[in-house]
Every structure is written in C-alpha cells, then in structure tokens.
C-alpha cells in the first residue's frame, strides 16, 4: 500500500494543500521507514523527508518514496518547507495538533508565515485499519511475545523480585530478536497486582501470589501487547472465582467483536459479565485499545466509543478485576476485526496457570 498516495488523496477532504508530520510514528507510516528523528512534508506533488547527519545515511538508503534532505544549523526543516511552499504556491498546511508542542507550533507558524490547520485526524483515519502487510508484522510480534511468555513460566520462582522478573522478560525479548519494547513491562504480584499499571518493585514473589505480566515488543516496526496473570504455588477459591470471571468476560468480548459493532457494544459484552458476577466497580478501564506502530492507537473498544469499528482494526481484548489491597487479574489478547468476527492472534494459554 502506498501510504503517501493515500495521504495525498485526503488533503482536499481536510482543506489543506500539504501535511506536516513531526511524530516518529507518523513519519514511519508515511515513508515505511522508522527513524527516531525526522520531519515529513507531504504535498500534492509528493513527500520530502528531512533529518540530520545522525540519520541521513539510513534515510537515503531506506526511504525510496520521498525526497530526502539533510538538515543542519543553517538548513532547518522549516527552511526547506518554506522553499517548498514558495515553489508550489501552498496556502494551507495541516499539522498534528496532538503531537506538536505549543512552542514548536508557534515557531513553525512564525517561520512559515502561513495558515496552519489542525489535521491529526487525517492519519488517524488511515491508521484505524491495518493492511495485510501490517497484520503480518503484528502476528509476528505477537508470536514472539508468546515465545517469551512460554519461556518465562520456567523462570518464575519464589523469592525473586518483580524487578528481577521484569528484567528476565526484557532480556528474552531482545535475545529473541525484538527491535524494542512496546512499553516497559508491567510485572506486579500479590497486593501490587491490584494496580492495573503498577511499576515493578523490589517486592519478592510469594506463594499464593497472583502475578500479572503485561508485556509486548516491537518487530518490523509494529507492536504486540499481551497480559497474563498466573498464580505462584496455589490459588484460593476467591482467586479462582475472580480469574474465571475475567476469562469469561474476555471470551464474551472476543465472541461479540466484529467490524461494524461500536466500541461501546464490544466493551459492554465483556463488562456485563463482570458486573453480573458482582465485580462491576472493580473494572475501571476499557475492554481494549487499538495498536499498530504505537501500542495505543484509535479506535478503542471503550464505553464512550459509539462509532462502528472498521474492518482491519487491530485491538486488545483485556478486561480485568482489581481488588484494592488484595490482588488483581487481567487477561489480554490481540484481535483483528472483520465483517464476520475476529481473529485472535495471541496463542498463549488462558486457563489459570499455577507455577
């Protein structure tokens, strides 16, 4: 898929003559190449990508769909963009209002002396649906995550700390070929597992703990995301009840999920299961979020999303129950939506595992 061509096709819809991209993921989406520093400027005549000496060799080698220019102290991105604006008679430039700081916006607007229009929605609308190549990259990232989880089950032992377990996970991701992490691993155990986004601590793992591991990697530029909660040594009856409730909720959400349904309705299918079991107040976040080049994208399977989900949306399926001061459980897969349902691309077992 030619993403630059698709972006150009939507310029008129947003009332702009050109689009300025400053976010790394946006530039990656446009050019197909992920670099950590650069600016893309897309007009109806094509794309210009600008970066400094640290990345210019890689950009010139790998970016084949754009003109590549090197920036330095005298040739800034704004200087190059100003010349393009003058040459092509551009009047209105779209920008990513949710990515550009106020300071950068003011500097750019002053330097270009042109009308700038909020246009983040242009790329958001394109990135809502993944194409076949993107889906394959995400399947590969999820498969690598499954491998790491399977291996880490043999590492967990009483007395190791949450930080040590997180370090083991990170090591295995990189050893197995990950380009990076989707996010810092969430590894929380015992009472800490009631914190949905808790940070690993020096607390030692104990028998009778629930251990929640939320992990993900980047492969081919695309993110994976998976959560599993396991028990160390044993699980009591309350722990088993909560676990089975979360698992039933996740399965209900996955069963309901398909393109054309609203994010609200997908979320509700899972939320109703948790509420019926008496734990409704302990599930505070959404059923799921989209992911792709970034681990959090749009659209979301959330109570407030009344828009139909598109074909090709890739979303997490991650209900949870969190009992403050006691324990928490979250189970997360990644699914791809189509007209008939969804494909679950996470293959790790979901039945309660006791290590």
Phi, psi and omega in degrees: 000133179271098185290328177296317178300319180293324177294314180301323182295340182257001182300313181297323179302327181262006176067036182230157178264341183203162180230127178263122180248125181241338179285140181303316182293327179292317177295323177297315180299318183291315188263342184082005182233132180260109174239156186267007178205122179168167180225136177245138178233116186247123176241179180291350178262354178138194186240140172241128179246132185236130177209170186266186188297337180294331188238359188296321181297314179296320181295315180294329180283320192257332183270105185257353186256008183214158170283129184251127181235145179265132177263154175205194186296337181252344180239084182276164174305319180296327178294314178297316181297321178301321179292321179295319179300316180293318182294323187257000178066036183286137183250325185228129181243126175276149178219165181271093186294338179269002180240334184268127177292161178300318181298315180293322178299311181299318180295317181293315180298318179294319182292323184272333180058045185219160179290130179245132187238135178298127185213028178302329183298338182297307180289325178302317182296325180283324185277355179298325181248134179264143177273178186300320180294318178297318180298319180295321178295322180287325174298319180295318179296320178293322179297320177295322178294319175301319180298315180296317180298315181301320181287323185290337178301329180277356182262330185298130178208154179300136177099337176285155182268164175302319180296319180295320178294319177299319180296321178297321179294313180300314180303315183291326176301310183290324179298327182271003172106009177297144176281336182181187179254142175296330181189165175295130183304139172264114178231108184224142187224158179058225180297335178293339182288353175280356178266106185306321179238046179294157180257135179305139182238186177274006178297135180275143178291138182232154175299139183090359177281143157275136177240115178260127179236113177252112191224159178186157181226171174247128178217128184064022180088353186248151189265150165246167181200125181209141174233136171226142175245124179239162178251143179260113176088304181196166173227132179280178186298321180294318178300315180296321179296314180296316180300312182295328177294315179296318180297318178296322179294317179297316180297323178294318178295317179295320180297324182279336191291126172197161177299142181100334174281150176283157175300325179300315184289325176295313178302317184297324181301321178279318184297323180298325179294316180292320179295318181297333179275358177092012182247018186306321183288350183257012174239096189260340183260181182281162176297322183191165178228155174285159174212165183181245174295335174238155184283342174234111178230189178245153005268168183248149172269081187230161181299337185263356182269105181263008180270143176297140178282138183277159170299136179089001175293136177245115186229155173279157176232097193218063174291161178204161172230131185230111181260106187308132177077354182246287180190170175220159178224131171221139177232125186227128170241174172241133183233151177247126186270141167223186186294335187259351182157228180207161174251123176272113184264006175261126188249357180295145180299150182244346176296153185303124178256130175248118183256000000 
